[in-house]
Amino acid sequence: MRVAAFVAGLLAVLVAAPPAVASATPTYPTSFPLPAGFPPEGVAVDEGGSAYFGSRSSGAIYKVDLRSGQGRIINEGPGTPSLGLKVKRNRLFVAGGTAGNARVLDARTGKVLKSYTLATGASFVNDVVLTRDAAYFTDSTNPVLYKLDLGRWGRLPAEAQKIPLTGDLVYTTGINVNGIAQTPDGKALLLVQSNTGKLFRVDKKTGATKQVDLGTELLTNGDGLLLEGRRLVVVQNFLNTVTWVKLDRRATKGTIDRKVTDPRFDVPTTVAAFRDRLYLPNGRFNTPPTPTTPYDVVAIDRH
């Protein structure tokens, strides 16, 4: 009887014991640092859980494993900005800010595959969106979109096309068109104008714009955009706010669905999603950048 009781007790302990591999479970931290003196703007996340960030100063690209928050520089940058980013099929598309250009990098190695001169005068190439067959870049200084037609298997074109913006959208002083996304039906694009807080639907081919009816609401300081179904996630940078806009299928009308602030926000610039989280780099525009200024990325619930 004593032997039987001992065996029964031992089995109970073994069944109740936690698995030894628990320590190997990815942590997916809700915040992690970027390199000191690395002022971020854009973020892109690939299907494998790697995130990419660009420096506004050097243009360097920093790649992070979201499971651990650890990263490394994969490209030292051209000495000009890397702003909006998107990644697809191991290709990273980079908006070049005041350099007036765009670059396409190998997301695994950081090697520059191709560079494009988009503007030769004053410009601010700010953000990018990838559709099924093209990449579109915004310019906050000039009322145009720049388009890269992507061939079969994502083949890159020889040069970019320029699409003038017409219609309801009128450029004024300051940062104009900033973030860009597709409409829920995929037939047009959405643009947010930071200085006016207005949202616009734009025809991909003609550049004709129509203001989206948000009632009396404005998306002031609207920066990065992320479309999830029929909800548009809008980062309002200086307001330290993330706003969800519920759209109709064609994105002609929208209503504010949700607003989130977080004490960890320090002028977040844009947003990318992975699993149940949204990741936002803190641009810290109110903090003078120095070689030792700290920067970080924070994560919030996706829904």
N, C-alpha and C positions, 0 to 999 in steps of 0.2 A: 504493500500500500504506500509506503514511504517513497519507493522508487517511482511509482506511478504519479504520485503527487509532484515529485521533483520534475519529472518529464513534462507534466502538464503546465507547471509554472514556467519552465524554460521556454516552452512553445509560446506561451502568452507574451513573454518578454520579447521574443523574436518577432512576433506578429506586430506588436505595438511599436517596435523600434523604427525610427524614421530612416529612409533610404540614405545610404552613405554618399550618393551622388548629388545631394541637395546643394552643396556648395558650388557645383558647377553650373547652376541655373543662372542664365543671364540676368543682370540687375536692371537694365534699361533705366538709368538714372533720370530723374526729373529735371536735373540741371547739370551742366558740365562746363568747364572753362574752355575758352579758345586761347591761343597763344597770346602772351602779353604784347600790347602794341599792334594787335590785329583787329582793326575796326571792321566789323562785318556789315553786310547789307543783304545779300541774297542767301537763300538756302534751297537745296534740292536733295531729295531722298530717293534712292533707287530701291528696287524690289527686294534686294538682299539686306536692307537695313543699314546701308552706308549713307551718311549725310555729307554734303559738300557745302563749304562756305567760302566766300570770296572776300578779300581785303579791299576796302575802299582806297587805301593808300598805295600799296605795292602791287595789288592785283594778284597776289598769291592765292592759291587754292589749298584749303585745308580739308582733309577727308577724315571723317569720324565714324567709328563703329558704334552705333546707337546702343548696342548691348552693354558696352562698358563705358562709353563716353571718352574713350581714348582715341587719339588721332595723330595724323602726321601731315606735313606739307608735301603735296605731290607735284606742285608747280610753283616756282619762286615768283612768278608774275613778271609782267613787262615793265613795271614801274608806273603803270596807269591803272585806273580802277577796274575792279571786277564787281559788278553790281548784281542785277537779277540773274538767276541760274535756273536751268532745268536740265534733267538728265533722262536719257532714253537709250536703250540698247548700248550701254557703256559709252555713250557720247554725252559730254557735258557742254551745254550751250551757255555762253557767257556774254552778258551785256557790258559794254566797255565804257559807259559813263561819258566823261568829258573827252575821252580819246576818240569818240565818234565811231567806234568800231564794234565788231562782234568776233568772238573766237569760239572755235569748237575744239574740245580737248578729248583725248582718250581718258575716260573716267578711271581706268585701272592704273595707267602709268603717269597721267598728267601731261603727256606729250601733246603739243598743239598740232592738230590735224589740218586746220585751215583758219586763216584770218580774213576778215572782210572789212573794208573801209566803207562805212555807211554814210558818213557826212564829213565834209572837209572844212566847214566853218564852225561857228559856235554850235554846240550840241550837247545833249545829255541823254545818251542811250541808257535807259533805266531798267527795263524789265523785258522778259521774254516768256512766250507760251509756245508749247509744242502741240500741234494738231496731228492728225493722221498722216498728213503729207507735207507739212511746212512748219517752219519756225517763224514767229512774228515778234519783232522787237519794237518797243515804244521809245519815243524821244520826248523828254519833258520840255525841251526848248523849241522844237520845230513840230508843226502839226502834220506829222507823217508817221506811217508805219513802215518798217523795213521787213521784207519777206525773203526767207530762204526756202526755195522749193526743194523738197527732199525727194529724191528719186527712189527707185526700187531698192529695198534693204537699207533705206536711209542715205542713199548716195548724195553727197553734198554738191550743190551747184557751183558754177564758176564764179558767179557774182550774185549780189542781192538785188531785189527789186524795191523800188520806192513807191508807196501808195499814199498819195495826199489825203488828208482827212478833211471832209467837207460836212455841211449840214449843221446840226444843232451845236456841235462842239466849237467853242471859240477860245483860243489861247489868250491868256492875259499875263500879267506880271507874276513871276514866281514859278514854282514847280507845277506844271500842268499835268498832262497825262502821265500816269505812273504805272500802277499795276495793270495786268492784262490777264484775261481768262477766256474760256469758251462759254457760249450760252448753253443752257441745258439741252437744247435740241442739236447742238453741234454745228449749226448752220451759220453762226455769226460769232463775233467776239465782243467781250465786255471790257471797257476801259474806265478807270476811275481817275478823275481830275482832282489832284490833291488840294489845290488852292481854292477851288469852288465847292468841293464836296459833292460834285455831281457824278452820276454814273451814266455811261453811254453804251448803246448797242451799235456796233459798226459792221458794215458789210465787208466781208473779207476781200472781195474782188474790187469794189469801187471805192472803198473808204468812206462812204456816206454814213454819217452818224445820226442817231436818234436818241434823245435823252430818255433814260428809263424813269418811269413814273414811280417815285418813292413817296408820294404825298408831300408832306411838309418836312420830311427827314432829309438830312444831308450827311454825307460821309466825309466830313472835313478831315484833312490830313490823311486821307486814304492812301495806302501804300500797297503792300503786296495783296494779291487776291488768290483765292483757292476755291474752285467750284467742287462741291460734293452733292451729287444729285441735282436737286433744284435749289439748294442752299449755297449762297455765295459767302465765303468767309472773307471779311475785309479787315486788314490790320490798319488801325488809325494811330499812326506812330506817336506823334507828340501828345496825343490824348491817352496813351497807354491803355488802349482799349481794343478788344477784338469783337467785331460785330458780325452776326449772321443775318443775311438778307434772304428771305424766302421769295423765290422768283416764279413767274409763270414759265411755261416751257420755252417760249420764244424770248423771254427776258424783256418784255415790254413794260411790265409792272413788277414791283417788289414791295415787300413789307418787312420791317425790322422784326426779326424773330427772337433775337437774344443778344445780350451784350455782356462781355466778361472783362473785368480788370483783375490785376494780380499785383501784390506788393513787390514781386520780383521783376516786374516790367520796368525797363529803363530805356524808353523809346524803342520798342520792338519794330522791326522794319517789314518783315514778311513772314510767311508761314508755309510749312510743308507737313504732310501727314504721314504717319507710319503706325500701323496697328490701331490702338485706341488712343493715340496721342497726337497732338499738334505741337510742332517744334518751332520756336521763334527765336531768332538771334536778337540780342539787345544791341542796337546801334549806338546808344549813348550819345546822341547828337548834341546834348547839352554839356557834355564833358570834353574839354580840350584833349585831342589825341596826343599821346606821347609814346615813346618806345616802350614804356613800362605800364601804360594804362591797361587795367584788366578788362576783359570782355568775356561774356558768357552766353549760353543758350539755355532757354527754359522750355519746359514741356507742360502743357495743360491737357485736360480731358478733351477728347475729340467731339463728344456729343453732350 
